Amino acid sequence: MQDDTTSPTERRAAITRAIQAETGIDDAMIERLVRGFYARVRDDRLIGPIFAERITDWEPHLERMFAFWSSVALMSGRYHGQPMPKHVFLPVDGRHFDRWLALFEATAREVCPPKAAEHFIERARRIAESLEMGVGSINRVMLAKGERLRRPELDAAVAEAGS
């Protein structure tokens, strides 16, 4: 039963505290995860160039990602953007999302305790699936649940990156 005497802000704070107590996730862990992940992204031959073409000043992007992952992982409400429009026109397909997830999962498992890593990874998988469906949709491909987007026009770039 919901307590009608608490405000939405108080309820959100209580949810955040509960998640933190269960997982150990805090702002410092989020920052370590995001910085470690994007260090790997920048070095990656497949997805690194896609980011490099769009991000020249990394610190503002990282700050947005700290807020994003705080909102995603802790329900903090810090992020107020719309990720889908920023991603749907990128030259990516399922192979890029697989790489993104592999880098993210490796980083999460390296810098987070197991319960926190699983919390982040489960959410990252849902985000990747949603973004892949959005990219598919904008490219007139309706993906069924579990179906992967393949854009043949990207085959050469993927092959060149060694994927």
C-alpha positions as CSV (number, residue, x, y, z in Angstrom):
1,M,0.0,0.0,0.0
2,Q,1.3,3.4,-0.9
3,D,1.7,6.0,1.8
4,D,-0.2,9.1,0.5
5,T,1.7,11.4,3.0
6,T,5.0,11.0,1.1
7,S,5.8,13.1,-1.9
8,P,7.0,11.7,-5.2
9,T,10.5,13.0,-4.4
10,E,10.5,11.2,-1.1
11,R,9.2,8.0,-2.7
12,R,11.9,8.2,-5.4
13,A,14.6,8.7,-2.7
14,A,13.3,5.7,-0.8
15,I,13.5,3.5,-3.9
16,T,17.1,4.8,-4.6
17,R,18.1,4.0,-1.0
18,A,16.7,0.5,-1.3
19,I,18.5,-0.2,-4.6
20,Q,21.7,1.1,-3.1
21,A,21.3,-1.1,0.0
22,E,20.7,-4.1,-2.1
23,T,23.4,-3.6,-4.8
24,G,26.0,-1.3,-3.2
25,I,25.7,1.0,-6.2
26,D,26.6,4.7,-5.6
27,D,27.7,7.7,-7.6
28,A,31.4,6.7,-7.3
29,M,30.7,3.2,-8.7
30,I,28.7,4.7,-11.5
31,E,31.5,7.1,-12.4
32,R,34.1,4.2,-12.4
33,L,31.9,2.1,-14.6
34,V,31.2,4.9,-17.1
35,R,34.8,6.1,-17.3
36,G,36.1,2.5,-17.7
37,F,33.5,1.6,-20.3
38,Y,34.1,4.6,-22.4
39,A,37.9,4.2,-22.2
40,R,37.3,0.8,-23.8
41,V,34.8,2.2,-26.3
42,R,37.4,4.8,-27.5
43,D,39.9,2.1,-28.1
44,D,37.5,-0.3,-29.9
45,R,38.0,-0.6,-33.6
46,L,34.3,-1.2,-34.4
47,I,32.4,1.3,-32.2
48,G,35.2,3.7,-31.3
49,P,35.1,5.5,-34.6
50,I,31.3,6.0,-34.4
51,F,31.7,7.7,-31.1
52,A,34.8,9.7,-32.2
53,E,32.9,11.2,-35.2
54,R,30.3,12.6,-32.8
55,I,32.1,13.4,-29.5
56,T,35.0,15.7,-29.4
57,D,34.7,16.9,-25.8
58,W,34.3,13.7,-23.7
59,E,33.8,15.2,-20.3
60,P,30.3,16.6,-20.9
61,H,29.3,13.3,-22.5
62,L,30.6,11.4,-19.5
63,E,28.7,13.7,-17.1
64,R,25.5,13.0,-19.1
65,M,26.2,9.3,-18.8
66,F,26.8,9.5,-15.1
67,A,23.3,11.1,-14.8
68,F,21.8,8.5,-17.3
69,W,23.2,5.5,-15.4
70,S,22.2,7.0,-12.1
71,S,18.6,7.2,-13.4
72,V,18.7,3.8,-15.0
73,A,20.4,1.9,-12.1
74,L,19.2,3.9,-9.1
75,M,15.9,5.4,-10.3
76,S,17.4,8.7,-9.2
77,G,15.7,10.9,-11.9
78,R,18.9,12.8,-12.6
79,Y,18.8,12.2,-16.4
80,H,16.2,14.1,-18.4
81,G,17.3,13.4,-22.0
82,Q,15.9,11.3,-24.8
83,P,18.5,8.7,-25.9
84,M,16.5,7.2,-28.8
85,P,16.7,10.2,-31.2
86,K,20.5,10.4,-30.6
87,H,21.0,6.8,-31.6
88,V,18.5,5.8,-34.4
89,F,20.4,7.4,-37.2
90,L,23.8,6.0,-36.3
91,P,25.4,3.6,-38.8
92,V,25.0,0.6,-36.5
93,D,23.3,-2.8,-36.4
94,G,23.2,-5.8,-34.1
95,R,26.9,-6.4,-34.3
96,H,27.6,-2.9,-32.9
97,F,25.1,-3.5,-30.1
98,D,26.8,-6.8,-29.3
99,R,30.2,-5.1,-29.1
100,W,28.7,-2.3,-26.9
101,L,27.3,-4.9,-24.6
102,A,30.4,-7.0,-24.5
103,L,32.5,-4.0,-23.5
104,F,29.9,-2.8,-21.0
105,E,29.6,-6.3,-19.4
106,A,33.3,-6.7,-19.1
107,T,33.7,-3.3,-17.5
108,A,30.8,-3.9,-15.1
109,R,32.2,-7.3,-14.0
110,E,35.6,-5.7,-13.5
111,V,34.7,-2.6,-11.5
112,C,31.5,-3.6,-9.7
113,P,30.7,-6.3,-7.1
114,P,28.7,-9.2,-8.6
115,K,25.2,-8.0,-7.5
116,A,25.8,-4.5,-8.8
117,A,27.3,-5.8,-12.1
118,E,24.3,-7.9,-12.7
119,H,22.0,-5.0,-12.0
120,F,23.8,-2.8,-14.5
121,I,24.1,-5.6,-17.1
122,E,20.4,-6.5,-17.0
123,R,19.5,-2.9,-17.7
124,A,22.2,-2.5,-20.4
125,R,20.8,-5.5,-22.2
126,R,17.3,-3.9,-22.2
127,I,18.6,-0.6,-23.4
128,A,20.6,-2.2,-26.2
129,E,17.5,-4.2,-27.3
130,S,15.4,-1.1,-27.3
131,L,17.9,1.0,-29.2
132,E,18.4,-1.8,-31.8
133,M,14.7,-2.0,-32.3
134,G,14.6,1.8,-32.8
135,V,17.5,1.7,-35.3
136,G,15.7,-1.1,-37.1
137,S,12.4,0.8,-37.2
138,I,14.0,4.0,-38.6
139,N,15.5,1.7,-41.3
140,R,12.1,0.2,-42.0
141,V,13.0,-3.1,-40.4
142,M,10.5,-4.3,-37.8
143,L,12.4,-6.7,-35.5
144,A,10.5,-9.5,-33.7
145,K,11.4,-10.2,-30.1
146,G,14.9,-11.7,-30.1
147,E,15.5,-10.9,-33.8
148,R,18.7,-9.0,-34.7
149,L,19.2,-6.1,-37.0
150,R,21.6,-6.7,-39.9
151,R,22.4,-3.9,-42.2
152,P,24.4,-5.2,-45.2
153,E,25.7,-1.7,-46.1
154,L,27.8,-1.9,-42.9
155,D,29.4,-5.3,-43.6
156,A,32.6,-3.7,-45.0
157,A,33.1,-1.5,-41.9
158,V,32.4,-4.4,-39.6
159,A,34.9,-6.6,-41.5
160,E,37.5,-3.9,-41.5
161,A,37.2,-3.6,-37.7
162,G,37.8,-7.3,-37.4
163,S,34.4,-8.3,-36.1
